[in-house]
Amino acid sequence: MRARTVLLAALPTLWLALPPGAVAQPNQGPPMPNMPPASDAPANRPTAANPNPMTPSPRAPDMQTYVGMLQKAADDLRREIPQAESSGRTTQAGAMSPALIQLMQAMREARSAAERAPESFTDNPVFKDGVREMRERFTDITSRQEEQPRALDAARSTLAALERIRQAAGS
């Protein structure tokens, strides 16, 4: 019985640890003749409004789109931090509150948006350091199932790294 409780408590963390873009997709079968591949469709390119289209890790087509993607991710994360601060710590022993799970999901999405930089920006040291910091902070809290205060600190650090990358991308 105890093993089942531990497993159920770990499920939200396991789900959050999935790589960005890991979404179940239906089998689409072979392409139709005279039809362009689905990956060429404009709907599959990231935009500020849809930074995570149903494609494996698409890059932003240009810096303006990338800055918009980072701004949306920062806004989403900024919105989740106060909600997690005001929520209860846990719902049962070892389980995270729904607000904390949403905060961690926003952190994951922020990291995913940051990683989608145009190829020309990926050598920028601010980009490299910021993405590394976001990965480390997220991995740290998901691997240890940290309490709310540490998760909030990690979210604030993620937001700061995201803002640094956005500023570097915008200049």
C-alpha positions as CSV (number, residue, x, y, z in Angstrom):
1,M,0.0,0.0,0.0
2,R,2.8,2.4,0.9
3,A,4.6,1.8,-2.5
4,R,1.4,2.6,-4.3
5,T,1.1,5.9,-2.4
6,V,4.7,6.8,-3.1
7,L,4.2,6.0,-6.8
8,L,1.0,8.1,-7.0
9,A,2.8,11.0,-5.3
10,A,5.6,10.8,-7.8
11,L,3.4,10.8,-10.9
12,P,3.1,14.6,-11.3
13,T,6.9,14.9,-11.0
14,L,7.5,12.2,-13.6
15,W,5.1,13.9,-16.0
16,L,6.9,17.2,-15.6
17,A,10.3,15.6,-16.2
18,L,9.3,14.6,-19.8
19,P,11.3,16.3,-22.5
20,P,9.6,19.4,-24.1
21,G,7.3,18.4,-26.9
22,A,6.7,14.8,-25.6
23,V,3.1,14.7,-26.5
24,A,1.2,11.6,-27.6
25,Q,0.4,12.0,-31.3
26,P,-1.9,9.9,-33.5
27,N,-0.3,7.7,-36.1
28,Q,-0.7,9.8,-39.3
29,G,0.3,7.1,-41.7
30,P,2.2,7.7,-45.0
31,P,2.0,11.1,-46.6
32,M,-0.6,11.6,-49.3
33,P,0.7,12.0,-52.9
34,N,1.0,15.6,-54.1
35,M,0.7,16.9,-50.5
36,P,3.6,18.7,-48.8
37,P,4.9,17.2,-45.5
38,A,3.1,18.4,-42.4
39,S,6.3,19.9,-41.1
40,D,6.3,22.5,-43.9
41,A,2.9,23.8,-42.8
42,P,3.0,27.3,-41.3
43,A,0.9,26.1,-38.4
44,N,3.9,24.0,-37.2
45,R,6.2,26.9,-36.9
46,P,6.5,28.5,-33.4
47,T,5.0,31.9,-32.9
48,A,4.6,34.1,-29.8
49,A,1.0,33.0,-29.5
50,N,1.9,29.3,-30.0
51,P,5.5,28.7,-28.9
52,N,5.0,24.9,-28.7
53,P,3.3,23.7,-31.9
54,M,3.0,19.9,-32.4
55,T,6.5,19.5,-33.8
56,P,9.6,18.2,-32.1
57,S,11.5,21.2,-30.7
58,P,11.0,23.7,-33.6
59,R,13.3,26.8,-33.7
60,A,11.9,30.3,-33.9
61,P,12.1,31.5,-37.5
62,D,13.6,34.9,-36.4
63,M,14.6,36.9,-33.4
64,Q,11.4,38.9,-33.3
65,T,9.3,35.7,-33.0
66,Y,11.8,34.4,-30.4
67,V,11.6,37.5,-28.2
68,G,7.8,37.2,-28.4
69,M,8.0,33.5,-27.3
70,L,10.2,34.5,-24.4
71,Q,7.9,37.3,-23.4
72,K,4.8,35.0,-23.4
73,A,6.7,32.4,-21.3
74,A,7.9,35.1,-18.8
75,D,4.3,36.4,-18.5
76,D,3.0,32.9,-17.9
77,L,5.6,32.2,-15.2
78,R,5.1,35.5,-13.6
79,R,1.4,34.7,-13.3
80,E,2.0,31.3,-11.7
81,I,4.5,32.4,-9.0
82,P,1.9,34.4,-6.9
83,Q,-0.6,31.6,-7.2
84,A,1.9,29.1,-5.9
85,E,2.9,31.4,-3.1
86,S,-0.7,31.7,-1.9
87,S,-1.5,28.0,-2.2
88,G,-1.2,25.4,0.5
89,R,2.0,23.5,0.8
90,T,0.8,20.0,0.0
91,T,-2.4,18.1,-0.2
92,Q,-1.1,15.0,1.6
93,A,2.2,13.7,2.9
94,G,4.7,13.9,0.1
95,A,2.3,15.2,-2.6
96,M,2.6,18.6,-4.2
97,S,-0.2,21.1,-4.4
98,P,-1.9,21.7,-7.8
99,A,-0.6,25.2,-7.8
100,L,3.0,24.0,-7.3
101,I,2.6,21.5,-10.1
102,Q,1.3,24.3,-12.4
103,L,4.3,26.4,-11.4
104,M,6.7,23.6,-12.3
105,Q,4.9,23.2,-15.7
106,A,5.3,26.9,-16.4
107,M,9.0,26.6,-15.6
108,R,9.3,23.6,-18.0
109,E,7.5,25.6,-20.7
110,A,9.8,28.6,-20.1
111,R,12.8,26.5,-20.5
112,S,11.4,24.9,-23.7
113,A,10.7,28.4,-25.2
114,A,14.2,29.5,-24.3
115,E,15.7,26.5,-26.0
116,R,13.9,27.3,-29.3
117,A,16.3,30.1,-30.2
118,P,17.2,30.7,-33.8
119,E,20.4,29.0,-34.8
120,S,22.2,32.3,-35.0
121,F,21.6,33.0,-31.3
122,T,22.6,29.7,-29.8
123,D,26.3,30.6,-29.5
124,N,25.5,33.7,-27.4
125,P,27.0,33.2,-23.8
126,V,23.9,34.7,-22.2
127,F,21.7,32.2,-24.0
128,K,24.0,29.3,-23.0
129,D,24.2,30.3,-19.3
130,G,20.5,31.1,-19.0
131,V,19.4,27.8,-20.5
132,R,21.9,25.8,-18.4
133,E,20.6,27.6,-15.3
134,M,17.0,26.9,-16.1
135,R,17.8,23.2,-16.7
136,E,19.7,22.9,-13.4
137,R,17.1,24.6,-11.3
138,F,14.3,22.5,-12.8
139,T,16.2,19.2,-12.5
140,D,17.1,20.1,-8.9
141,I,13.6,20.6,-7.7
142,T,12.0,17.7,-9.7
143,S,14.6,15.2,-8.7
144,R,14.2,16.0,-5.0
145,Q,10.5,16.9,-4.9
146,E,11.4,20.1,-3.1
147,E,9.1,22.0,-0.9
148,Q,7.3,25.1,-1.9
149,P,9.9,27.7,-0.8
150,R,12.7,26.0,-2.9
151,A,10.4,25.6,-5.9
152,L,9.4,29.3,-5.7
153,D,13.1,30.2,-5.5
154,A,13.8,28.0,-8.6
155,A,10.9,29.7,-10.4
156,R,12.2,33.1,-9.7
157,S,15.7,32.1,-10.9
158,T,14.1,30.7,-14.0
159,L,12.3,33.9,-14.6
160,A,15.4,35.9,-14.1
161,A,17.4,33.7,-16.6
162,L,14.5,34.0,-19.1
163,E,14.5,37.8,-18.8
164,R,18.3,37.9,-19.3
165,I,18.0,35.8,-22.5
166,R,15.1,38.0,-23.7
167,Q,17.1,41.2,-23.2
168,A,20.1,39.7,-25.0
169,A,17.9,38.5,-27.9
170,G,16.2,41.9,-28.1
171,S,19.4,43.9,-28.4
